[in-house]
Amino acid sequence: MAALICGSLAFDSIMTFQGRFAEQILPEQLHILNVSFLVPTLRRDFGGCAGNIAYSLKLLGGNPKPMAMLGADGGDYLARLQQLGIDTCFVGKADDTYTAQAMIMTDLDNNQITAFHPGAMMQAHHNRIGPDAGAQIGIIAPDGRDAMLQHAEQFCKAGIPFVFDPGQQLPRFDGVELRALVEQASWVTVNDYEGKLLSDRTGWSIAELSRRVRGLIVTMGAQGSEVWVDGVATRVPACQPSAVMDPTGCGDAYRGALLFGLERGWSLVRCAQLGSHLGALKIAQEGPQNYTVDLAALPSA
């Protein structure tokens, strides 16, 4: 089985601030905000939601097909995906721009401040999903705005069930658009902040949102996740990581596990349990695509 993963491919520049943002940003002075954070470490990694999710799914033994755009500087990323054995037939190239770039700064509390340059991602709508996509399931992860809207329609026309994962792109859609995206999706996954925003914009409670799809998952970091089916929530605890090194890409690792389970007809609770395992493995390593998986040690796999 194959999973079509619509989203971004990006280079992540990851920095660590050896302090806490809350101690440096004064709420009463936000109107004249002017701060500088010393970041003694800097690392450049392969990232982007489509790349991270594909990496997670491939580690589990799945067959990911990322549908994304690279820029003129994306040759190394394309080669990496191919070396990993990931199908790149739906990875396009925009020669007139850079690959998307994320500049991510993390503090000691694992809070993050991110600056994101979309680059080639803004041309992702040129990739189209047809009936010959060769996928049994899909996901719409954060991507170019037009691409997310068009790919949802194309998934429906192709008869491919998909997960809607709006992520950091959620604020770019109004209530009408979000309601339409939810209605087209088979499943929805958000973190707790995004869940509140999605509820506010659509006018639907989390329980109501879950009744409009086969299921909804709300991830809550160290507090685990909630699986909602037909308005009823089940709490799935987080797994204890061996270390807490870098949260970048934890949500994507979880989503790769979600796709793996959905492909196999698992319950959403079982999918979420595997997602918790993958998230714990990821957070113990620096970078979004540098962890490994011992399949024998994963009881749900």
N, C-alpha and C positions, 0 to 999 in steps of 0.2 A: 504494500500500500504506500501511496505517496501523499504528502501534505504540501499544499501550496502556501508559501509564507510570504505574504505581501507586507512590505515594510522597508525600513531604511538599512543601508549599509553605510557605515561611517567609521572614521578614525577617531578614537577617543584619546584625548590628552588628559590624563588623570593626575591630579595634584592633591596633596594632603596638607591641610592646615593644622598645625599642632596646637590648636586652641579650640574655642567654641564660638560660633558665629553670634550666639546670643549675648556674649560678653563684649562683642565688638560693635554690634549694631544697636544704636539707641533708638527705641521706638518713637520717642518724642522728637527726634531729630531727623526723621525720615524725609522731611521736605528739603533738607540740605545734605542728603546722604553723600558722603565722600570717604570711602574706606579703602584700605589696601591690606591684603593678606599675604604674609610671607609664606611661601610654599617651597620648602627646601628640596622636596622630591618631585620629579616630573617623569611620567611614563606615557608612552604612546602605544595604544593597543588597537587591535581590530575590534570593532563594535558595531553599533546599530542594531535595532530590534530584530530585523530579519536575519542578520548574521548570527546574533546571539541565540535566537530561538532555533535556528537551523543547527547550530553547534550542539545545543542541548539535545535536540531530537536525534541527531546523528549518533551521539554518545550512547543513547539508549537503544540504538539499533533500528531507528526509524529511517525513513527515506524522505528527507526534506528537499523541497524545490523552492528556493528563495526567488521571489519576483521583486527585483529592485534595480536601482540605477547606480552605476559608478561613474566618476568623473574621469578626466584625462589622467589623473594621478592614481587611478584605481587598479593598475596592473598587478601590483603585489597582492592586493586583496583577492582578485580573481584567481590568481595562482594558488593562494592559500586555500580557498574553498575547494578548488579542484584537487589539491593534495589531500584534503580531508575526505575526499570521495563524495562531495556534495554536488549534486546536479546543478549546473549553472546555465542551463538552456534558457532560463527566463531572466538572466541578469543582463541588463542593457548597459550601454556606455554613452555618456554625453561628453563629447570632446571639447566643448566650449566652456566647461566649468570644472570646479573641483569636486571631488567626492565630499559628501557631507562630513562635517567636523563637529565634534562635541568637546568642549572644554569643561571638565568636571572637577569641582573642588569639594573635598569632603572634610568635615571637621571631626573632632574627637568623639562626638555623639552620633556619628554617621549621618548627620544632616548634609545635604548637598546643595550647591549652587552651580547651575549649569548654563553655559552660553552655547547656543547651537547655531551653526551655519548650515542651512539645508543643502546648498549646492545642487548637485545632480538630482537629489531627491525630488526637487520641484518639477522634474520632468518624468516622474514615475508614472503619470497617467498615460504616457505613450505605450507602456506595457499593457497588454490586454489579455483577459482571461477568456478563453474560448472553450467550446465543448471538447476540444482535443487536448486539454491541459494535462490529462493523465493523472489527476488527483482525486482522492476520495473525500478529502476534508481540506479546509483552508483556514487561514487566520488573516484578519486585517489588523495589523499592528500599526503604530504611528508611522506615517508616511506623508507624502505630499497631500494637501487637502483634497484637490481634485481627484487624485488617484484613489483615496479612500472612498469617496462617494461613488466613483465609477466602478471600482472593483467590487463594491457591495452589490451593485446592480448586475454586474457580470457574473458573479458567483451564483446569484439567484437564477439568471437565465441559463447558466450551465448546469444547474441542478446540484451544485456542490455545497453542502452545509458548511458554515464557517463560524469561527469565533470572532466577535467584535471586541477589539482591545484598543480603545481610543488613546490611552496613555496621555502623554503631555500635549497631544494635539487636540484633546477634548475642548479646551476653551475656544478653539477656532470654529466650532460649529454652534449654530443656534438650536433652539428647542425643536423646531420643525425638522431640521436635518437629523438631529440625534434620535428623535422618535422614529424617523424613517429607517435609520441605520439599525436601530434595535429591532424593529419589526422584520427587517430582512435577515437578521442574524439568527443562528440556531442557539448560540451561547454568547454570553457577555462576561468579560473579566476586567476588573478594575481594582485599583488599590482603594483604601478607605477614603482618602481625600477625593479621588476621582469619583467614587461612588456617590459622595455627597453632592458633588458638582453635577453629575449626570442626573441625579434625582431632582435637583433644583431646576435644571434647564428643561427637562422633559415634563416636569410636574407629576412624575410618577414616583412613588416610594420604592425603596429597594424591593420590598415584597411584590409590589405591582410589576416592577420591571422583570422580576423573575417569572411571573406568570405569562409574560409575553414571549418568552424564549424557553428552550428546553431546560436551561439552568443558568445561574449567575454565580460567579465567584468573586468575593471581595477579599483581597490579600491585605494583611495588616502587619507585615514585618515580623518582629519577634513575638507578636501576639497570635501568630498563626493566620488562619483564613476562615471565612464563612462561606459555606456552600448553600445556596438558596435554590430550592426547587418547588415550584407551585406555591410560593409565598411562605415556605417553611425553611428555617435556617438550621444548619448543622455546623457546629464549630469543629475545626480540624486544628489541633495544636501544631505549633512550629517544632521542628527538630532542632536539638541542641547542636550547634556547630562546634567543631574542634577548635576553632579560633575565629575571631572577627577581624578580618583584614580589610575588606573592601566590598561595599554593598552594590557596586555598579554591576548591573546585569542580573541581579538576583531574580527580579520579576520575570525576565526573559527565560532564565533557566526553568523557573516554575511553569511557564507557558509551554516550553518544549515538552515537559512532562505531561502537561494537560493534553496536548495534541497526541502524544504517544498513547495515553490511556483512552482517549475518545476514539482513536482509530480502531482500537481493540474492543470497543463496546463496554468499557468499564463504567462503573457508577462514577458520578462526579466526586463523591467522597474519596473513593480509591484514587482517582486522578489527583486530587488535592493532597493526599498523603504522599504520593510520589513527588509532587511538586515541592512539598516541604523538604523532602530529602535532597532534591537537587539544589534548592535554595541554600540549604545548609552547607552543601559541598562547595557551592560557588562563593559564598561569603568568606570562606576560609582561605581563599586564594585571591591574589591581586589580579585585576583585569577581568573582563567579562567572558573571556574564552580561554582561560588557562587552567581550568580544573579538569579532573578526570573522574570517571565513574567506574566503580567496581560493581558490575551487575549482580554478582553473587551476594553482595552485601545489601542490596535493595530488596526488601521483602515483597514489595508490590510489583517488582519488575520480573 
